Amino acid sequence: MRFGRLFRNQNRCPQRCPQRCGRGFGGGQGLCGAYPLNDFAQGANVVVVSNSDRKTLEMGLFTGALVTVMKNQPHAANMVVAAGESRYIISKEAAVKIQVR
């Protein structure tokens, strides 16, 4: 019976990484090689991989958008990012929901 082979590698990432990254049915946390936006320092250029925050999606921080971190201080409640010609002040709570590479 060939039905079983369809579900054999359901917990593996399409990028074939050895860990279970969350892209399968029973995976872990996050995406392969993606980190929260608030982890990056000033001057970092990153690409949005996923964004689960509706407000920042409406700002233009959608999947595939190139984002530059303009200001990110460790003890500040907000950070400044640039998407295209626009600059946005977003909270660190919202930045945690944005996965980037």
ABEGO torsion letter per residue (X at the ends): XAAAAAAAAAABBAAGBABBAGABAABBBEBBGBBBAAABBBGBBBBBABBABAAAAAAGBBBGBBBBBABBBAABABBBBBBEABBBBBBAAAAAABBBX
